[in-house]
Amino acid sequence: MILQIFQFMLGAVFFFFIPGYLLTIVLFKEGITKFEKIALSIGISLTINIFIGLLLAFNKLFTSKNLWICIIIISSILLITFFVEKKKSLKY
């Protein structure tokens, strides 16, 4: 029971927040408040997930496993991009 609740909470945060937040911090470096980042990240995450779902359904590959794999890949790419840009800004 506790494991299922933890799994649901982690999945909801990852589905509704993480990809959008990573894209928000990559795109908007300054001039945006934390509240705006959170609001944008929820909207962008939903947009990313809907887009991935449509692409997978169009190709008849839509399963929850494929959806999670795509979300993890996109989040990983955005996280790597963030760290690369941060490393470049520290050099200069």
Phi, psi and omega in degrees: 000310180295321180296321179294322178294315178298318180296319178295316181296314179296318178295319180295317178296318181291324182283319186264349190229310192301307182299319179292322179294318179297318178293324179295317181287336176285319184278317185250097182278321182220166173081017180224136183281168180295323179297319178294322177298317181294315180296316178296321183294324178293313179296317180292322178298315178298320179295316179299315183293322177295317179298316178297316179299319178294318179296318180291321179291323179297323180270007180057038178244014188285107168223162181295328179294315179295323178297314180294322178298316179295319180295319179294319179296314179297318179296321178295318179297317179294322179294318177296319177299318179298314181292326178294315179294323178294320178295321177295321181289333177285332179291324185265000000 
